[in-house]
Amino acid sequence: MTATQAIDRIEAAAHPRPQDRRLHAHGANYDAKFVPSGQIGHLTNARHLTEETALVVRLSNGSPQYDSDDRTRGIRGMAVKFLADGKGIHDLVAANFRVFPSSTPEGFIELVEALAGSTEDTLKAKLTTGRKFASFLIDHKESHAGIKAFLSRKAPASYATTRFDGLHAFIFVNDAGERRAFRYRLVPQLGEVDLDSAYGASLDKQFLNAELERRLQAGPVSFTLAVQLAEPGDATHDPSIAWPEHRQLLPAGEIRIIGLSPESDAWERQVYDPMRLAPGVEASDDTVLAFRPHAYSVSAERRLG
Ligand code: HEM
């Protein structure tokens, strides 16, 4: 499957608006800054991770539909762009999965097709009796853990109380040229809170960005950028295989979201690319990671006309 075919298939299954991202269509961009913890300098010579750095952060609903329902269980995304002189030098692109539900791009697109257009009620039906989903599960044993973990969660109550994981392995490189594989996660300092469904019924369909903006009027909202370090033998090539939870986890620093960016509309036109990496961080041998920038480029070419 090529990246063009992947985007064709998302479009055929979900009919996103031409001007929107083919996934994560609805979102907004926030000004933020990175405050380093001082605890990863021995692992990487990436200056932007060891010095205070300006950021822009996009928080989004993962649906290809711009009018997606935030009260429904589903994917939410957090993308972070480290800036130097106002330009992106390194992006983190994470979602509220704990482990990716597929070991291949094709498997992921099949899942998007099987679940396209679901509401909370139709999602239940698709998961229990849907033929496409049933045949996906038969063909993709590697997806069971990721899907099970995901389905045990309700919709998040707030972007400020959602954990987002980067899922792929990356490689830190330090001044001595030593290499260490890691995965990152963005952990909300307020803790994780799911949406109570009775309360959710009283909320606007698209409450998440507005709710965050109300919180930001009272002060910044922070996430810890935490890195999970691999031990020899941990799989780096496959985002559907979780590493043991007891692997060492280090705080790289704090991502402090300050307010809606006055340039949010301009940032909306940009791409947050999980392979935009600065010196000190390299890509692993993960083939899903290698595929993503091509799909994001096709999506961007189409949405920007
Ligand atoms: C083969 C696998 C994947 C494909 C084909 C895919 C496809 C896409 C596409 C087409 C977009 C819209 C890009 C744009 O127009 O700028 C997107 C956005 C996004 N994806 Fe993926 N994706 C994949 C894997 C993942 C994974 C593993 C994660 C999380 C770790 C993820 C999280 C996100 C997020 C957060 C966004 C929104 C970025 C933004 O705010 O601009 N995706 N994806």
Residues whose N, C-alpha, C, O or C-beta is under 5 A from the ligand:
A	BS01	HEM	A6 R21 R22 L23 H24 R58 S60 G77 M78 A79 V93 A94 A95 F100 P105 F108 D165 G166 L167 Q270 V271 Y272 V288 F291 A295 Y296 S299 A300
